[in-house]
Amino acid sequence: MTEARSHLRVQGEPPSRWGAARLLLPLIDGHRRPRGPYTVAAALLRHLVPPALKRSGELVAAHDIEILAAAPELAGLVQARRVTIDASLSDDERILVPAPRRTLRLANGIAEFVRDTVRPGWALAVCNGAEADPTDVELLDVMMRRIPPVTLRIMLYSGGPEPAPDTRGADELWALVDRSMREGFLHAVVELGERGMSHTEPGGERWWRFAQRTATALGGLGRTAEARAVWDRVRAASQDPKMHAASAYGTAMLDARNPDPEQRDLARARRWINQAIAISSLLPDPVERAFKLGFDRNGLALIELRHGRIGAALSLVESAIELARELGERHPVHRMVLLANRAQLLAALGRTKEALEDYAAAISLDPGFPDYYLERGNLLFRLGQHEEALADYEQAMRAGPPLPEAYYNRAEVRTVWGHTDSALADLGRVIELDPGWLDAYINRAGLLAAEGRDEEAMADVTAGLSLAPGNPHLLTVLGQLETAAGRLAAARAALDQAVESAPELAVAWGNRGVLRYVAGEPEGAVEDLSQAIQLQPQADLYANRAVALRALGRVAEAGEDERRADGLS
């Protein structure tokens, strides 16, 4: 929990020293213990939403998801307009766990609502900031970054009253854990789930529900050793085959879903998923067996995909889809996930028409779920169907809180169309929503450099390199900017490092070729430009090599390059 709060700027002064601040509402106690996630957010929204509804119902409606996620007690005032199918399903049918980044989307949406609601000149005072839930930590950080102090000054105090001892029983804890899991408040799931396990009998049904949520949340947070330990506790406490099958699946996914290939043990993952499949195939209830077995085969498909065996992965997903036919109308989210997974595999095999059909079928099951609009949009973009891709990206934007991925992808469409100003605006929006989005800095720096806006481009290069020192794409832009400024030694250092670290990066070779020509090395320029052309033939590379060839007196070769450049233009 400490790591999650480490970036929160908590002031040490007690409230008595805050002076005559014009408080928006009385001092908020940010301690997470009494309420849990979004303690601060809920207090703020309870104060702002009722008058906002009187002034502009549309503003509230535009942020319905964020408001209700943080302050569900406002459901009587705020109508949920954008809902997913998940909201109407039973507990065992809600199989999707929101990614940890969902809370950043919620925080951005709440911050925008507050920014657009509060009149300038107010202050927000929070005590017990050091004990705030990570959802509030993230929200306060986003608000301090995105709302000008002249509009809302945020004052935080690390001290405050200690809340009453936690006397919540298993029922209250379960309600909080269940809500937190559905909303993606994974830190709270871990903290409260562990407490719920200590309040229930190990191996029992209620204990299992706490344990399953806790282990899943730990895995989602990347805390794999702790997640593995919880799954081991389940195996030690229970002889229930369903618990053992689910634990085997959960343990397998710790490796299969690990984003770092170096930390994956796919052989271990296969051993665990095979155990899950073996147990699930013996379950007596045919509907439960069909669901569990299909779920496990889908997990094995991911392991096959990690091995690069796309055909084997596709066969497993198709067998899971066949099993899902036995479920009738139950488990629509399971069917949606299987269809989208098959679409991804079909696309990888070049069977794009079938892939698009599967994406359409998946989206039809839950039109309010944004992820598959993004995936289908990316496939359409690769196919050159840019209008259709744009429509999917914009639908993903409308489906929920601010989604950086959708703006980033729309920027790519606008870049292809040559709509540079719009692309820059979208990339700016990405960085505003997520200042750690490295590729947005890379792309914006490149576009700004191409527009001759070198000072702005250099600012993005500097910001990007602070996130990823030695990034070859940023070094390439840096070399281009230093060349344009006449700082040739600095340009050479940057571009040498870029081609050394990413020898497959054509633009780095091309930019170094330009630099070497400017530095009076036409032979070196031809060498570098030839390497760039071998990697990625482009009109500007041929045109630049033609210039260098003419400087060397190789007129015939230069003319041939000029004709190639014209042919590619």
C-alpha atoms as one frame of an Amber mdcrd trajectory, in Angstrom:
protein
   0.000   0.000   0.000   2.897   2.384   0.682   4.143   2.157  -2.881   0.705
   3.041  -4.230   0.666   6.262  -2.223   4.290   7.306  -2.632   3.638  10.001
  -5.242   0.964  11.851  -3.254   2.212  15.289  -2.223   1.037  15.456   1.398
   1.627  18.688   3.278   2.765  18.555   6.856   0.990  21.675   8.144  -2.072
  21.102  10.312  -5.376  22.631   9.169  -5.011  25.439  11.735  -2.210  26.891
   9.608  -4.049  26.858   6.318  -5.234  30.408   6.900  -8.444  31.866   5.586
  -8.917  29.346   2.815 -12.314  29.453   1.141 -13.219  25.805   1.610 -15.490
  24.201  -0.945 -16.823  21.925   1.827 -15.709  21.110   5.370 -12.456  19.290
   5.989 -12.599  15.777   4.485 -11.147  12.890   6.442  -9.413  10.848   3.739
  -8.725   7.766   5.873  -9.729   4.694   3.888 -10.810   2.555   6.843 -14.440
   3.628   7.353 -15.523   3.659   3.709 -12.792   2.214   1.537 -12.196   3.326
  -2.072 -12.990   6.896  -3.108 -13.668   8.250   0.367 -12.555  11.734  -0.711
 -14.177  11.491  -4.134 -17.547  10.499  -2.711 -17.583  13.418  -0.259 -16.705
  15.800  -3.074 -19.296  14.380  -5.470 -22.060  14.355  -2.868 -21.436  18.082
  -2.520 -21.113  18.933  -6.223 -23.575  16.676  -8.046 -26.946  17.941  -6.705
 -26.373  21.617  -7.662 -24.705  20.526 -10.910 -27.866  18.628 -11.846 -29.863
  21.840 -11.493 -27.450  23.784 -13.681 -26.534  21.187 -16.318 -27.907  17.698
 -16.324 -25.859  16.951 -19.432 -22.580  17.529 -17.594 -23.590  15.022 -14.934
 -24.844  12.562 -17.541 -21.524  12.789 -19.398 -19.784  11.506 -16.253 -22.356
   8.987 -15.031 -19.937   6.061 -14.899 -17.298   7.901 -12.897 -19.788   9.432
 -10.464 -21.570   6.163  -9.726 -18.324   4.197  -9.431 -16.996   6.589  -6.800
 -20.282   7.423  -5.057 -22.845   4.658  -5.625 -25.102   6.320  -3.030 -25.900
   8.925  -5.725 -27.730   6.330  -7.816 -31.038   7.888  -6.809 -29.982  11.182
  -8.415 -27.765  10.110 -11.302 -29.147   7.831 -13.971 -26.737   5.245 -15.333
 -26.887   5.858 -19.082 -23.805   3.948 -20.198 -23.984   0.437 -18.808 -22.416
  -2.854 -19.785 -24.120  -6.220 -19.732 -22.056  -7.084 -16.652 -24.357  -4.979
 -14.469 -27.298  -7.352 -14.955 -25.467 -10.654 -14.498 -25.187 -13.012 -11.567
 -21.970 -13.248  -9.593 -20.662 -16.365 -11.347 -21.226 -14.836 -14.790 -19.178
 -11.682 -14.114 -15.817 -13.031 -15.226 -14.068  -9.848 -16.395 -11.743  -8.071
 -13.975 -11.149  -4.413 -14.858  -7.511  -3.589 -15.547  -5.679  -1.525 -12.906
  -5.608   1.398 -15.357  -9.386   1.760 -15.139  -9.047   3.814 -11.972  -6.906
   6.329 -13.885  -9.760   6.681 -16.370 -12.209   7.232 -13.519  -9.880   9.759
 -11.900  -9.575  11.740 -15.125 -13.334  11.755 -15.585 -13.977  12.915 -12.023
 -11.269  15.583 -12.325 -12.874  16.916 -15.505 -16.284  16.990 -13.843 -14.884
  18.896 -10.854 -12.952  21.284 -13.095 -16.047  22.058 -15.145 -18.277  22.403
 -12.078 -16.300  24.385  -9.521 -16.122  28.143  -9.844 -12.621  29.618  -9.338
 -11.356  30.591  -5.930 -12.175  27.526  -3.830 -10.018  25.142  -1.813 -10.339
  21.463  -0.922  -8.874  20.366   2.411  -8.137  16.720   3.196  -6.650  15.252
   6.362  -5.316  11.719   6.896  -3.969  11.928   3.354  -1.248   9.401   4.148
  -3.952   6.821   4.944  -6.056   7.436   1.824  -7.067   4.568  -0.435  -5.039
   4.338  -3.672  -8.125   5.411  -5.637  -8.186   8.726  -3.761  -4.395   9.054
  -3.972  -4.596   8.750  -7.741  -7.576  11.104  -7.985  -5.953  13.816  -5.870
  -2.780  13.517  -7.913  -4.734  13.880 -11.166  -6.730  16.815  -9.810  -3.586
  18.625  -8.673  -2.101  18.081 -12.125  -5.147  18.958 -14.214  -7.130  21.558
 -12.244  -5.414  24.953 -11.977  -4.834  26.070  -8.374  -6.665  29.295  -9.169
  -9.768  27.163  -9.731  -9.325  24.681  -6.906  -6.464  24.696  -4.429  -5.966
  21.245  -2.907  -4.501  21.143   0.593  -3.464  17.836   2.122  -2.558  17.032
   5.696  -0.856  13.797   6.669  -2.303  13.774  10.199  -5.851  13.552  11.437
  -8.102  11.663  13.817  -7.746   7.920  14.021 -11.004   6.253  12.925 -12.870
   3.908  15.194 -11.664   0.288  15.242 -12.837  -1.758  12.286 -15.647  -3.985
  13.513 -17.095  -4.896  10.130 -18.140  -8.503   9.816 -17.928 -10.808   6.847
 -21.160  -9.545   5.254 -20.077  -5.894   5.197 -16.592  -6.812   4.045 -17.967
  -8.953   1.257 -20.170  -6.127  -0.016 -17.110  -3.871  -0.214 -14.910  -6.541
  -1.810 -17.563  -7.394  -4.382 -18.099  -3.751  -5.320 -14.351  -3.107  -5.434
 -13.734  -6.087  -7.710 -16.493  -5.046 -10.120 -15.122  -1.507 -10.312 -11.443
  -2.457 -10.492 -10.376  -1.147  -7.059  -7.810  -3.909  -6.744  -5.817  -2.564
  -3.782  -8.991  -2.457  -1.716  -9.889  -6.000  -2.809  -6.547  -7.216  -1.481
  -6.725  -5.383   1.831 -10.381  -6.140   2.549 -10.272  -9.622   1.054  -7.476
 -10.653   3.407  -9.543  -9.316   6.308 -12.576 -11.239   5.066 -10.539 -14.451
   4.908  -9.538 -13.949   8.530 -13.236 -13.588   9.478 -14.383 -16.817   7.791
 -13.696 -20.513   8.081 -10.801 -21.632   5.801 -12.018 -23.852   3.008 -15.646
 -22.800   3.318 -17.672 -21.262   0.500 -17.564 -17.707   1.902 -13.827 -17.954
   2.654 -13.286 -19.177  -0.903 -15.054 -16.152  -2.371 -12.749 -13.821  -0.439
  -9.690 -15.887  -1.374 -10.532 -16.020  -5.072 -11.021 -12.247  -5.286  -7.875
 -11.564  -3.276  -5.643 -13.798  -5.387  -7.101 -12.443  -8.632  -6.571  -8.841
  -7.513  -2.991  -9.575  -6.457  -2.322 -11.061  -9.882  -3.845  -8.014 -11.570
  -1.529  -5.760  -9.548   1.519  -7.774 -10.579   2.059  -9.093  -7.043   2.476
 -12.637  -8.327   4.306 -14.180  -5.371   1.540 -13.070  -2.996  -1.136 -14.286
  -5.416   0.562 -17.661  -5.706   0.658 -17.910  -1.916  -3.114 -17.327  -1.680
  -3.799 -19.995  -4.318  -1.580 -22.347  -2.277  -3.662 -21.572   0.822  -6.778
 -22.567  -1.098  -5.223 -25.878  -2.088  -4.170 -26.504   1.517  -7.595 -25.667
   2.995  -9.999 -27.320   0.547 -10.807 -30.590  -1.141 -13.528 -29.082  -3.319
 -12.753 -29.898  -6.978 -14.181 -26.569  -8.188 -11.827 -24.656  -5.897  -8.861
 -26.728  -6.997  -9.705 -26.269 -10.669 -10.075 -22.520 -10.267  -6.873 -22.302
  -8.224  -4.956 -24.253 -10.847  -6.277 -21.920 -13.550  -5.436 -18.821 -11.489
  -1.917 -20.079 -10.806  -1.343 -20.825 -14.494  -2.420 -17.319 -15.482   0.170
 -15.742 -13.174   2.780 -16.911 -15.668   0.733 -16.779 -18.856  -0.404 -13.181
 -18.325   2.870 -11.820 -16.990   3.695  -8.832 -19.242   7.439  -9.500 -18.913
   8.439 -12.454 -21.131  11.559 -12.978 -19.038   9.447 -13.732 -15.970   7.078
 -16.199 -17.620   7.467 -19.897 -16.948   5.218 -21.275 -19.654   6.076 -24.883
 -18.837   4.865 -24.335 -15.277   1.778 -22.537 -16.593   0.993 -25.525 -18.827
   1.292 -27.962 -15.929  -1.200 -25.959 -13.886  -3.683 -25.375 -16.704  -3.607
 -29.071 -17.597  -4.512 -29.822 -14.001  -7.390 -27.356 -14.195  -8.664 -28.975
 -17.400  -8.382 -32.468 -15.917 -10.462 -31.483 -12.873 -13.019 -29.445 -14.814
 -13.658 -32.321 -17.223 -14.826 -34.435 -14.246 -17.355 -31.972 -12.826 -20.769
 -33.703 -12.648 -23.019 -30.781 -13.639 -23.008 -30.565 -17.471 -23.540 -26.786
 -17.644 -20.891 -26.080 -15.044 -18.532 -28.521 -16.755 -19.038 -26.872 -20.147
 -18.348 -23.414 -18.718 -15.325 -24.340 -16.597 -13.776 -26.534 -19.268 -14.225
 -23.859 -21.925 -12.755 -21.268 -19.566  -9.690 -23.449 -18.957  -9.180 -24.266
 -22.628  -9.231 -20.563 -23.353  -6.445 -20.204 -20.777  -4.422 -22.933 -22.486
  -4.953 -21.088 -25.764  -3.156 -18.073 -24.280  -0.198 -20.286 -23.367  -0.106
 -21.655 -26.925  -0.221 -18.099 -28.252   2.712 -17.152 -26.011   4.609 -20.016
 -27.647   3.711 -18.617 -31.078   1.485 -21.569 -31.945  -1.454 -19.617 -33.317
  -3.144 -22.578 -34.987  -3.144 -24.606 -31.758  -4.497 -21.605 -29.855  -7.285
 -21.172 -32.411  -8.325 -24.819 -32.139  -8.603 -24.508 -28.366 -10.686 -21.335
 -28.544 -12.983 -22.935 -31.119 -13.461 -25.946 -28.856 -14.373 -23.549 -26.029
 -16.888 -21.798 -28.292 -18.409 -25.170 -29.120 -18.727 -25.967 -25.406 -20.368
 -22.580 -24.832 -23.263 -23.661 -27.063 -24.330 -25.905 -24.183 -24.796 -22.872
 -21.916 -27.882 -21.508 -23.632 -28.340 -17.828 -22.796 -26.117 -18.018 -19.740
 -22.574 -16.603 -19.543 -22.829 -13.992 -22.312 -19.572 -12.336 -21.187 -17.764
 -15.668 -21.515 -19.079 -16.051 -25.062 -18.123 -12.454 -25.863 -14.539 -12.991
 -24.693 -14.216 -16.217 -26.680 -15.468 -14.563 -29.869 -13.062 -11.656 -29.456
 -10.164 -14.013 -28.754 -10.974 -16.008 -31.870 -11.133 -12.758 -33.835  -7.646
 -11.847 -32.643  -6.259 -15.238 -33.681  -8.015 -15.197 -37.045  -6.603 -11.754
 -37.729  -3.104 -13.007 -36.904  -3.605 -15.776 -39.490  -4.751 -13.275 -42.142
  -8.386 -14.420 -42.062  -9.593 -10.864 -41.684 -13.154 -11.270 -42.962 -13.879
 -13.944 -40.340 -12.104 -11.878 -37.701 -14.285  -8.862 -38.416 -17.396 -11.039
 -38.217 -16.332 -12.342 -34.796 -15.600  -8.832 -33.532 -19.052  -7.747 -34.696
 -20.635 -10.690 -32.871 -18.673  -9.948 -29.687 -19.631  -6.266 -29.762 -23.288
  -7.134 -30.318 -23.297  -9.063 -27.028 -22.247  -5.945 -25.093 -22.214  -2.717
 -27.125 -21.209  -0.763 -24.020 -17.863  -2.535 -23.617 -15.119  -0.391 -25.221
 -12.208  -2.815 -25.591 -13.376  -4.632 -28.678 -14.109  -1.419 -30.548 -10.425
  -0.640 -30.063  -9.308  -4.078 -31.222 -11.569  -4.028 -34.275 -10.481  -0.459
 -35.020  -6.841  -1.534 -34.982  -7.578  -4.358 -37.435  -9.503  -1.999 -39.706
  -6.624   0.483 -39.558  -4.140  -2.205 -40.624  -6.471  -3.063 -43.514  -6.454
   0.569 -44.643 -10.117   1.075 -43.748  -9.414   4.280 -41.915 -12.925   5.714
 -41.836 -14.262   2.564 -40.223 -11.350   2.451 -37.778 -12.019   6.058 -36.796
 -15.670   5.241 -36.120 -14.671   2.407 -33.780 -12.159   4.544 -31.893 -14.735
   7.262 -31.377 -17.337   4.743 -30.237 -14.821   3.482 -27.668 -14.417   7.083
 -26.485 -18.160   7.467 -25.998 -18.560   4.149 -24.171 -16.886   5.164 -20.933
 -14.549   7.467 -19.002 -11.597   9.101 -20.807  -9.686   6.406 -22.699  -6.125
   7.398 -23.703  -5.773   4.438 -26.087  -8.649   5.649 -28.244  -7.180   9.145
 -28.626  -3.753   7.701 -29.383  -5.179   5.459 -32.093  -7.274   8.259 -33.562
  -4.108  10.344 -33.776  -2.600   7.650 -35.978  -5.553   7.819 -38.363  -5.331
  11.596 -38.502  -1.580  11.401 -39.105  -2.121   9.092 -42.100  -4.642  11.577
 -43.466  -2.207  14.439 -43.010  -4.425  16.150 -40.432  -1.431  17.134 -38.336
  -3.103  19.692 -36.084  -5.864  17.235 -35.138  -3.326  14.459 -34.561  -1.283
  16.750 -32.323  -4.422  17.636 -30.377  -5.197  13.951 -29.817  -1.641  13.197
 -28.693  -1.830  16.164 -26.335  -5.013  14.700 -24.915  -3.252  11.341 -24.367
  -0.421  13.012 -22.450  -2.885  15.070 -20.426  -4.720  11.898 -19.413  -1.578
   9.833 -18.856   1.746  11.703 -18.591   3.572   8.369 -18.634   2.440   7.415
 -22.166   5.856   7.163 -23.848   4.670   6.540 -27.417   2.582   9.713 -27.338
   5.720  11.759 -26.678   7.558   9.906 -29.449   4.844  10.482 -32.038   4.168
  14.078 -31.035   7.881  14.923 -31.079   8.164  13.475 -34.577   5.158  15.409
 -35.869   6.357  18.651 -34.276   9.833  18.216 -35.754   8.344  17.600 -39.194
   6.373  20.840 -38.802   9.506  22.780 -37.897   8.320  23.352 -34.337  11.707
  22.340 -32.992  11.457  23.884 -29.532   8.200  22.054 -28.771   9.603  18.853
 -30.250  12.690  19.120 -28.052  10.479  19.516 -24.977   8.706  16.248 -25.842
  12.017  14.488 -26.506  13.298  15.629 -23.117  10.107  14.512 -21.373  10.142
  11.164 -23.157  13.799  10.470 -22.394  13.114  11.156 -18.726  10.646   8.251
 -18.885  12.799   5.984 -21.058  16.470   6.981 -21.180  18.118   5.691 -24.339
  14.874   5.180 -26.265  16.027   4.876 -29.902  12.949   6.581 -31.381  13.430
   9.637 -29.193  17.181   9.649 -29.839  16.409   9.642 -33.556  14.243  12.739
 -33.239  16.866  14.302 -30.984  19.503  13.697 -33.662  17.248  15.299 -36.263
  16.702  18.368 -34.062  20.387  18.710 -33.203  21.279  18.442 -36.898  18.824
  21.210 -37.764  20.329  23.381 -35.007  23.868  22.814 -36.308  24.976  20.922
 -33.200  26.489  18.114 -35.225  28.529  16.434 -32.488  25.444  16.125 -30.270
  23.424  14.883 -33.244  26.041  12.240 -34.064  26.133  11.010 -30.451  22.352
  10.635 -30.357  22.074   8.903 -33.732  25.023   6.581 -33.095  23.324   5.432
 -29.921  20.006   5.003 -31.759  21.384   2.775 -34.533  23.455   0.789 -32.068
  20.486   0.031 -29.818  17.942  -0.457 -32.641  19.735  -1.486 -35.851  16.348
  -2.377 -37.386  15.110   1.244 -37.123  15.216   2.638 -40.656  14.530   6.241
 -39.680  17.587   6.278 -37.393  19.857   5.222 -40.278  18.147   7.722 -42.560
  18.593  10.621 -40.155  22.216   9.707 -39.569  22.697   9.637 -43.320  21.382
  13.206 -43.529  23.661  14.230 -40.661  26.717  12.698 -42.311  25.961  14.530
 -45.553  25.631  17.828 -43.660  28.916  17.040 -41.885  30.693  16.629 -45.246
  30.693  12.815 -45.360  28.775  11.973 -48.546  30.171   8.431 -48.710  29.042
   7.753 -45.136  25.696   9.326 -45.997  25.230   6.896 -48.897  26.112   3.954
 -46.633  23.578   4.924 -43.964  20.834   5.813 -46.445  21.382   2.504 -48.254
  20.950   0.662 -44.961  17.742   2.615 -44.305  16.411   1.794 -47.781  17.174
  -1.889 -47.294  15.118  -1.850 -44.097  12.225   0.311 -45.337  12.250   1.714
 -48.895  10.731   5.203 -48.906  10.664   8.101 -51.350  12.506  10.540 -49.089
  15.310   8.051 -48.467  15.878   7.568 -52.206  15.724  11.319 -52.753  18.267
  11.971 -50.014  20.608   9.269 -51.290  20.358  10.783 -54.757  21.668  14.075
 -53.372  24.612  12.339 -51.717  25.353  10.309 -54.864  25.433  13.464 -57.002
  27.870  15.025 -54.553  30.116  12.020 -55.195  29.742  12.389 -58.968  27.732
   9.168 -59.308  25.190  10.823 -61.565  23.633   7.716 -63.128  22.946   6.137
 -59.759  21.521   9.425 -58.518  19.148   9.585 -61.465  17.973   6.044 -60.760
  17.261   6.954 -57.134  15.334  10.030 -58.241  13.141   7.879 -60.488  12.532
   5.470 -57.595  11.613   8.372 -55.343   9.127   9.656 -57.935   7.614   6.188
 -58.227   7.015   5.958 -54.479   5.696   9.498 -54.033
